[in-house]
Amino acid sequence: MSAKRTERLLTLVILLLSSRRGFTKEELFEEIELYGEASTDAAREKLFDRDKAMLREQGIPLEAFSEDPLFDNDNTVQRYRINAEDYRLAGVNFSPEEYAALSLAASLWDQGSLDSAASRAVRKLSTRRGSADVLSRLPVQPRIPTSDPHWDEVWRAMSKRKLLRFTYRAASTGCEEERTLEPWGMGARFGHWYVVGYDTARRAERFFRLSRITSAPRILDAGFVVPDSFDMNRALASLRRSEPDHTARIAVRPGSCNALRVRKGSTVVSAGEEWDQLEVRYSSAQALAPEIAVFGPNARVARPAELAAEVDTLLRGALEALRSAPTEVPLSSAPVPFPRRQSSAQDHLLRLLDLVPYLLSHPGAGLAPTARRFDVTTDQLTRDLDLLFVSGPRHYPDGLIDVNVEDGRIYLTNAQNLAEPVKLSMDEACALIVGLQSLRNLTGMRSTEALVSASAKLAAAAGDAARVGSSVATKLTEEDIDPALEALQAALAAGVRVEMSYLVPARDEISQRLLEPVRVFSHQDVWYLEAWCVHSEGLRNFRLDRIQDVRPIQAPAEHRHPAPAAGSAASRSIPEVYRPSPHDTLVTLVLQPPARWLADQYGAVRRGELPDGALAAEVRLGSVSWLPGLVARMGGSAVVIQPREVRASALRWVEDALAVRT
């Protein structure tokens, strides 16, 4: 997409806002000279149709009407305009504390999801806040990932209220069937995104997990109406993990298998010199088997036979994969591009439409600070200002925007039609409304008044787009980590140290730590604590789901590392989960489709696509002792091939694990 298309779209918006009477197509083609560059009349018509569709898609209320009701459906006599009242963002002001809450809500969305929409929404609302520039600190940094497959297609169908058709693999049977769904809402819980709606074949409301959709969803032309009684927050709250209703007897080596020992519902029924006997409560053999397989020769299932068979299947799959995997694979160091959700012309137009009201409300704004606010370079901002200067109808020179830059300060005049930001689009409203709702439900933040008042004002500003608030929901934490999260927030607020018991799977031990918390953050559905470890004298990351207990103590933190401010670039960056060391080992994994996510989980430094659909990934690891357990847990869908000695060690480990079962 070129700057010419952006100029054409911006000029079209300026013209259509300038007259209540509107313009015919011929008048628009005459005024906007860039339409004259089309090679034929038919090409020009298609160009105009695409431009109309793009503006409407971004929430710009372009109207088509006829002055003669007898010819209302005759395109040749239609006129076009943008109703200024429908275009402008509703007049509402935000206090500095409310604006900080909005910034925090926007920062929840991971890159590649609704993050760009969230940034645009905050940018629009920045002209509606108090004069003070207050940025709250972020000791807790949640994230809402939308990396689940087919997220974009499901979102579009839901927001446009169009039927969706796809094939789906049922968890209970493993069978694939075609489904047609009225997608009423979307929600994230237990590390997965779900779509819920009316299943036309079953004639009932159903949940579908996006990761179990096995075909590219098709958006159908047919529409639907969402029942007034539907609320995605209630629907999401109704989802429950399966309650454990089975008991397994598992023999474990003394001093090992600590993750099984501390598992909820586990008890040690006897201790011996070679084996301890555990009773473990569980709901599904398929879910518990990987947790046992990861311990290899240190754990064996005594009963039931079904669970023992599941573990055996995983180990045999791992053994076969280790024996048959290639020894060499192609790897590329080229960075993996992150998908963009919109074309550059759309992004560019929206940025310009936000830039004008900002500059009008901040006369003399500095070039460099404005570039930072809009997340562009000063060179790009200069080009944007040049584009504003030349955009406009050619026969109305007094309708052109006047741009002056003096001593690095920007002055804008003659742009009153664009003085107010465009109203929030559906995805912009969704990003902030859902972000605020998620924060209000987060442990330790339920009583924040700014979140409540900002939510109410945002609903008023969003208008019709606010209906998405009942269609999308997320639950950022579950009860298993809420106590740890609350204790850590208390320690962060008081600036004190904590004592912690922590499960270290790589060493299969529970260690005691003395820590100074820095911040708590989530990454790819996993919550982490970043803290200064007093004994190690360095920053370390700890998973909250591995914390056995944590206790704030009355000892002040001495190594203070301030958390980033809401709305700052640091607050929107993905925290560094793994810190490289010169002693790390480079390990090459071959990942079948079900395990490709591990490349992102462990920050692959090089990747390579293989002919059978598998992915080769080179990762940097501080310890390789846990890799045999990973290979066993994945049942062969993930296998280590390099270094050779690590692969050989994993092979011997799996062979030993199978030997104790014979």
Buried (B, 14 or more C-beta within 10 A) or exposed (E): BEBEBBBBBBBBBBBBBBBEEBBBBEBBBBBBBBBEEBEEEEEBBEBBEEBBEBBEBBBBBBBEEBEEEEEEEEEEBBBBBBBBEBBBBBEBEBBBBBBBBBBBBBBBBBBBBBBBBBBBBBBBBBBBBEEEEBBBBBBBBBBBBBBBBBBBBBBBBBBEBBBBBBBBBEEEEEEBEEBBBBBBBBBBBEEBBBBBBBBBEEEEBBBBBBBBBEEEBEBBEEEBEBEEEBBBBEBBBEBEEEEBEBEBBBBBBEEBBBBBBEBEEBEEEEEEEEBBBBBBBBBBBBEBBBBBBBBBBBBBBBEBEEBBEBBBBBBBBBBBBBEEBEEEBEBEEEEEEEEEBBEEBBBBBBBBBBBBBBBBBBEEBBBEBBBBBBEBEBEBBBBBBEBBBEBBBEEEEEBBBEBEBEEEBBBBEEBEBBBBBBBBBBBBBBBBBBBBBBBBBBBBBEEBEBBBBBBEBBBEBBBEBBBBBBBBBBBBBEEEBBBBBBBBBBBBEEEBBBBBBBBBBEEBEBEEBBBBBBBBBBBBBBBBBBBBBBEEEEBBBBBBEBBBEBEBEEEEBEBEEEBBBBBBEEBBEEBEBBEEEEEBBEBBBBBBEEBBBBBEBBBBBBBBEBEEEBBBBBBBBEEBBBBBBBBBBBBBBBBBBBBEEBBEBBBEBBBEBBEBEE
